[in-house]
Amino acid sequence: SSGVGDAVVQGPVDSVAVDACIAAGVGASVSLEIGGKLDHVNAKPLAVKATVFSVSPEETQYKVNLMSGTDNPPSWRTNIMPRAAVIAVSPPGNTAPPNLVTLTSARKPFHYEASFAQLGVTLAEHPILVVKM
């Protein structure tokens, strides 16, 4: 709501929103209520109008180099991406590029750049990254 754009945001676990994005398809406009579905006391869904940026309709496995960015030899770990989607949400009131928000059908930590890449997001192309740890 601050008008910030061109950020990548690790979004909520929301299987309903993921299913809606998968059904709509990449490039489709969607109206969603995201988040607030696991914790009804401290959170409530947020209504957004968005464009579906990418979808991952099935759980997938991918490799992550735990030593990436270091001088150490590679150390590979298999990670799992649940069904997921990325939506592009334009900031209100300005012409900044849209923010990309990940949505997953199950809890998924985004500790590695490869997790975003698995969903078609290249972090180096965006000046801001927001991750909930």
N, C-alpha and C positions, 0 to 999 in steps of 0.2 A: 504494500500500500504506500510505500515511500516514493515510488516512482523509479526505483533502481531497476536497471535492466542489464541484460547480457550476463546474468549469473547462472550458475548451475546449483540446484538445491536438491539435496537428498531428501526426498519427500516421504510421506507417510506410507505405512502398510495399509493397503486398501484394495482388497481383492475385487470389490464391486466396481471401483473405478478402473482397475486393470481390465476386467472383463468388458466394460463399456468401451474402452479404447481399442481392445483387440477386435471387438465386433464392428466398431466404426471404421478402423483401418487407418494406416498412415496417411496424413494429409487431411483427414476429416476434422471438421469443427465439432467440438463436444461441449456440453454443459455438464459439469460434474460437481458433486459435493465431496471433497476429498478430506480424508483424515477424520479424527474424532470418533472413530468406530470401535476402537479397542479400549479407550478410556473415556467413559461417559461422564465422569466426575470433573476432570480437569481439562477436557477438550471438547470441542464441538466441530462438526464438519464445516469446511470453508467452501462456499460456492465460487466456482471459477468457470470462465469461458476460455477454452483453450483449443489448440490445434494438436492433433496426435503427431508427435515427432518420430517415435519409433515404438515397436512392440516386440515382445519376446513371448510368444503364445504358449511356450512349453518350458518347463524347468530345463536348464542347460548346465553343462559343466564346462569350466574353462580353467586354464592354468595361470597362475600368478607367480612371478619371480620375486621372492621375498627379499632378495638382495639388490633389486632394481635401484639405481641411483647411487650405488656404492662401488668400490673397487673390488669387492669380494666376488668369487665365482657364483654363478646363478644357483639358486636353491628354489626349486619349483614346488608349488602346492596346488592341488586341485580345489577349486571353489565351486559353489553351486549358486546359480542365479535362479530364483523362483520365477514363475510367470511374472512379467513386468511390462511396464510401459513408461515412456517419457512423453511429457506434454510440454508444449511451448505456451507460456502465459505472458501476454503483453502487459507491461506495467501501465497502471492507469495514468491518464493525463499527460503522457509524453510520447515521443517517437523513438525512445531507446529500444534496442533489440529485445526480443522476448527473453524471458527467463525460462530455462529448462528445468523441469521438476520430475524427479524419478518417482514412480509409484510401483510398489511391489505387492505381490499377493501374500507374502509371508515375511516375517522379520528377516532382514538382510543387512548386515553391516557393510558399509562402503569404505573399507580401509585402504583399498588399492585403486590406483588409476585404471587398472584393467577392468574393475567392476563397472566403471562408467563406460569404458570402451566397449564392453560386452553389449551395452545398450545403444551403441552408436554415438556416444558423446565423447568428443575430444576436448579434454580439460584445457589444453594449451590455447584453445580458441576463445576462451572466456576469462575475463579479468577477476571474477569473483566465484568462490566455491563455498557453499554452506553445507556442512556435514554435521549431523547429530551423532555424537559418540555415546 
